[in-house]
Every structure is written in structure tokens, then in C-alpha cells.
């Protein structure tokens, strides 16, 4: 009899996050903001590769570089600036625009729709200011009161529909997961947190934001591949929009899933393409 196979524990978001340090209190220009975010992601990818190779010296060196740049706190400040009103940010405005027809049904005497915002940066975004929505905000490194410090991959699974949500927001979160299998596990896990039991006519919804480069310039992911992956999980694409830097999508969860495996395979060869990938395992 062969050895028993052990199921792999889903990767934690926190595994890809380096130690935090206090940020320098200085204003960042739009260009500096973009450079800091880009540098942080590049260092994070290098750190994951060094960890997989068992190169502890390289990991320590990269951690030192990340801390020299201000650590996770500075990255989050840059991300928050990128979403600030004066820079045309706050992706939740697009979510609210897309669900306005459904929200028009809501009346003050009805229970609110529950929203789980993963990777929340602010308690004052459009989602939080919308009547009819009760927003639960979580992030690995909470920046202000009202945001729970929590890893989505470690959040206890709901025991009933009362603990589930009508809307799940993953805005610039999936690209932060440190490995391809972890990204697939996160997408699968989203289904456990959605409910169709609603005070108004409303289909369980996933709001999803990624850098455009993840689908336009990846060797292993295209927009069609992303559609295939999420469709196999029971999601139906309802809205899609692009800016110069980001792709925004709204998906309805139908519950009619036929999960199949998606491996890391070359779709767009090219020396200048990135290695963003999503691996989906059955089961």
C-alpha cells in the first residue's frame, strides 16, 4: 500500500507579507506612489522565490530592502493614496455603480446587504458610505479602526447563511497572494462566504479588481483563462471594465459549479511577460 496523500493546506495571505516597520511620514507624488507599489511587488516575488529555494540569506537581504522602503505600512499608505479621491481611485465606486439597480429595491426598514471587503484600506470609501450596505472590512495589517486585522484564508468558515455575505470584494488582493495555487484556493474559498438569502432580489456577487498586466502581459493567464477558471467555480461574468492600469469585474455566483483543474501552462510566450498564474485544483 502506498503512502497516504495529504491535502495541501491553503496558502495564507500573510505568508507573502514581510515584517512591517513604521513608515516615514512624507507625502508621495503619483509617480513615487506607483514606483513604491511596483518595487514592493517585485521584491515580494523575489522573496517568495528565495523562500522556495531555501535561500535564507537571500530572504533576509530582501526583507532588509523591503524595510528600507518602509515595509508593509508604506506599501499600504501608497495603495491608499492610489485610491484617494484626488487621484481618481476608490474602486468601490465602480461596484456601487454596477449594483445601483438592485440597491434601488432596498428600504430603511429592511435588513442591509452584507459586504465582506478583503484587503480594506479605508472605512470611508463609496461602499462604506452607501445606505443599505453593512460592510465588514478585513486586512492583514489594519490601518485604522473599523478594519479587522485578519487573513481571509484563516477567517473561520461561516456556520450559517447569517454569517455569509451578499457581496465579496477582492480589490487588488489576488495579485498579492504569493503563489499560483494559493490564488486558486482563494477563489474557491470565496464561494463559502456568499449567500443567496437576501432581503431584496440580489444574486451573490464577487467584485474583483486586478492589475491589467495580470491578464494582458502574463505568460500563464489571459482574460479568457480567467473567465474559464471562475466559470468552472460557478461564477458568471456580469460586468467588466478597464482603466489604463486595472481591470474591474463583477461576477454573480450561480452555485452551478463544475470545478476542474487548471494548471500553470504557457499561453503567451515572451521574454518581457510576467509570471502571474492561477492554479486550480479539483476538490
N, C-alpha and C positions, 0 to 999 in steps of 0.2 A: 504494500500500500504506500502510495507516495505521500509526501509531506502535505499537511493541510494548508490550503491557501488562506492568507489573512487579508481581509479587506483593508485597503489603504485609508487612513484617516484623512478627511478633507484638509487641505492646506488652510492655515489660518492667515487672515489678512496681516496680522501682526508679525508674522514670520518675515514679511518683506519690509517691515518698518525698522529703521535703525534707531539707536538711542536718541532721545531728544535733548536739546540744550536750549537755554533761554536765547531768544532772538535779539538781534540788535534793533533798537527802536529807531528805524530810519525809513523815510519814505522811499518807495520804489517806483521808478518810471515803468511805463508799459513794457518797454524793451527789456529792462532789468528783471521785471516780473517773469516774462517769457523765458529769459535766459536761466533764471534760477530754477524754474519748474523743469525745463529741459535738462539742465545739469543734474538735478536731483534724480530724475528718472534714469538717466544714463548711468549714474553711479549706483543706483539701486539694482539695475540689471547686471552690472559688473559684480556687485556684491553677491547676488544670487548665484551667478556662475562660479564665483570663488568658493562659495559655501558647498556647492555640488561637487567641486573638485577637491574639497577638503583642504583648501589653501587658507589656513587660519591667519597667516601673516598678511596675505592679500586682503582678507576680510577686515582685519584691524586697520590696515592702511586706508581702505575705502571708508571705514567708519570715521577715521580721523578727517578725511576730506569732507565728508558729509557734515561733521560737527563744525569744521572750519567755515562751511557755508551757512551755518545757523541751525542745522539739524531739521527735524520734522516740523518744529514750530515755525521756522522761517518759511519752509515749503508751504505750510498751511496758510500763513499770512499772505504769501504770494498768490495762492489759489483763491483766497478770499478777496484780494484786490482784483483778481481777474474776473470775479463775479460781481464786483461792485457796480452800482448803478451808473456811475460816471464813465464806466468802460463798457457799457452795454452788456453786462454779464447777467447773472441770476437765471440759470437755465430753467428754474421752476416757472418762470413767466410763460414759457412755451407750453409746459404741461398744463397750466391753468387755461391758456387759450384753447388748447385741444379738448379739454373736458368741460368747457363752459356750457355747451348744450345740455349735458347731463346734470350739471350743478344747478341749472335753472329750475329743476324739479324740487330742489331742497327748500324746506321751510323751517323757520326757527323752532317750531315745535317738534321737529324730527331729530332723531339721533344724527350726529355728524358722521361723515365718512372718515374712516381711519386711514392714516397715511404713515408708512414707515420710510423715513428718509435716511438712507445709509450713506455715511460719509458727509454728514451735515456740517456746514461751516457757519451757519447763521440761523438765528431764531427770528429774523426779520425779513426773510425772503418772501416772494409772492405767495408761495404755498402757505406759509405761516400766517399771512395776512388775509387769507380767503375765508369768509364765513362758510360754514358747512364742512370744514375740514378740521380734523383733530390730528395734529402731527406729532408723531414720536420720532425724535431725532437721535441718531447714534453716530459715534465716530471713535476711532482708535485713540485719539488724543483731543478730547473735548477742549474747545477754545473759549467757551462761555457757558454760564448757567443755562439750563434748558436743553443741553446736549449731553446725553448719557455716554459715558466712556465705555464702549463695548465693541467687540469684534463680532460682526454679523455671523461669521462661521461658528462662533461659540454661543450665540444667542439661543436660549432654550427653545425647542420647537413648540409651537402652540399646542395646547391641550384641547382647545375647542375653538369654534368659529369666533367666539367673543374675544379671543386673543389674536385672531388673524386680522389682516388689513385689506382694505379695498384697493389701495394703491401702494405700490412699492417703487421707490425711486432709487436708481443706481446711476447717479450722475458723476462721471469720471471716477468710478470705483473699480470696475472690472479691469481696467488697464493697470491698476495698482497691484492686483493680485500677482504674486511673484512667479507663478509658473502656470503653464498651459492647462494642466489637469485641474489645478485649483480654480481656474476660471470656469471650466466646465462644471465643477462641483458647485460653484456659487450659483450658476444659472439654474441648475437642478434644484438647489435648495430654495430658490425664490418661490417655487410652486407651493411649498409647505406653509408659506406665510400669507397666502392670498385666500380670500373668501368671496363667495358669490351671494352670501346672505347680506342684503343691503336694504336700507330704509327707502331707497329710490331705485329706479331702473338703472342699474350700473353693472357693467361687466368688470371682473377683476382685472386690474391694469398694472403693467410694468412700464415705467418710464426709464429710458435708457439713453445715456449720453457717452460717447466715446470720441477720442481724437480721430479726425478723418484719416490720419496716417495709419490707423489700425486696420482700416478696411481698404484703403486706396494704395497703400505702399508697403503692405505686408507680403512676405513670401507665402504665408500659410493661411491667411484669412482674406476673403473678399466679402462684399456686401451680400452676394448670393450665398456664400457659405454660411454667413451669419444667419441669413434667412432660413436656410436648411436646418441649422442647429436648433434655433428657437422654435421652429415649426415642429420639429420632432419632439420637443418638450411640451407641446400643446399650446403654444402661443401663436397668435395671428397678428401680423403687422397691420396696423390701422393708420398710422401717420409716420411720415419720415421727412426730415428737413435737414439741410446742410448750411453751415456757415463756412468761412474760409478755413477754420481750424477744427470745427466739431461737427459730428453727426448726431442728430436727435431723433429718437424713435419712440413711438407709443405702441405697445403690444397688449392685446386682450388675451387673457388666459381662458381657453375654452375647456380645459380639462381633458381634452381628447388627445392624449399623447401616445406616441409610438416611438419611444426613445430608442435610438440606435447609436452605434459607436461612430465617432468622428475622430480620426487620428490626425497627427501632425503630418501633412503631406504638402509637397511643393505645388503651389498653384500659380505663383507669379515669380519665376526666377529673376534674379537681378542682383548685382553686386551692391547696389545702393539701397536695396529694400530692407525693411526692418524684420525682426523675428517674432512679432506678436502672433500668438497662436492660441487656439482653444481646443482642448482635447476633451471629448465627451465619452464617458464610459457607460456601458449598459449597466442597469441595476441600481 
